[in-house]
Amino acid sequence: MPDGREPEIIESICEILLDLLPDDAEAITADVEADKGYSSVELTLRRADGSTVPFGTEAEHDEPVDDINELVIQLHEVMSADGQDPWYGAQIVVDGDGKFDVNFSYEPPED
């Protein structure tokens, strides 16, 4: 069974995302994929005018993105520990005021 750490792990991911959010952006989105021992993350910013831009590819973001990947792997392991079908992807959106929304996808990724 899941060990109840899911909220703590999700909150840690959201804190990192909020720390990365530049002042000129309204929200940051992390689109993640996960599987046993694997995670990838793509970040996107939403600006005040509604436009979106990729984010997090600069070297200065390597460590926080690595930290997010490690937390995503932990979250995947904790949530699939009960033998149920695991999720394969998630979208985590954090607004500048700290509100967040997390949606999981249980559909396997296309090869």
N, C-alpha and C positions, 0 to 999 in steps of 0.2 A: 504494500500500500504506500501511497505517497506519504512522506514524512512531515508534511505541514510547512516545509520551508518555501513553498512556492511564492507566497506573498512577499517574503523577505528578499528572495532572489529577484523578483520582478521590480520591487522597490529599488534595489541596488542598480539594476539596469537603467531604470528611469532617472535616478540621481546622476548617473554618468551622462545620460543624454541631456539632461537639463544643464549640467555643467558645460557641455559642448555647445549649447544653443547660443549663437551670437545675438547681440542686442538688437540687430536689425531684422531678426526673423521672429515669426509668431510661433512656429512649432518645428519640431524635428521628428522625423519618422525613421524608424529602423525596420527595414524589411529583412527578416532573418529566415534562413533555412537551417534545419538541424536533422541530424541522424545520430546514431550511436557513435559518440566520440568525435563528431564533426559539427561545425557551425560556420556559417558565412553571414555577413551582415552588409547591407547597403544602406547608407544614410542619405536622406533627402531633407532639405529645408523648405519650409513654406514661408514666403515673405508676406508682408502686410498687403501687397497688391494681389495676393492669391497665387502668384507664380511660384514654381518649385524649381529648385536647383540641386544637383548632386552635391554631397558634402562628405568630408572625412577622408579624402584621398591624400591629403598633405601628410608629410612625415610626422608633424607634430601631433597628429591624431592617431598614430599607430598604437600607442600604449592604451588609450581609452577604448579603441576599437577591439584590440586584443582582449581587454578586460570584459567587454560586452560579449565577445565570442565565448570566453571561458564561462561566463555566467549563463549564457544560452545553453551550453552543453550541460551544465549542472541542472538547469531547469528542465531540460529534456529528459535527463536521467531520472530526476525526482518524479516527474509527472508520468513517466512510463514504467516506473518501478513496480506497479501493481499488475503488470502483464497485459494491460489493455493496449489497444492500438495506439501507437504514439502519434503525436502531431509532427508534421513535417515542415511547417512554416508558421511564422507569426508576423504580425504587423503591430509595432509598438509606437504609438504617437504620444509625444509629450509636448504640451503647450507651455508657453513662457511663464504661466502662473503656477506650473507644477502639476496641473491636471493631466491624467494620462488615460489612454484607452489601449487595451490589448485584445487582439483577435487572433485566434489560432486556426490553422488550416490542417485538416486531417487527410487531405488529398495528396498522394505521393507526387513528387515533382515529375515533370515530363523529362524524359532522357534526351 
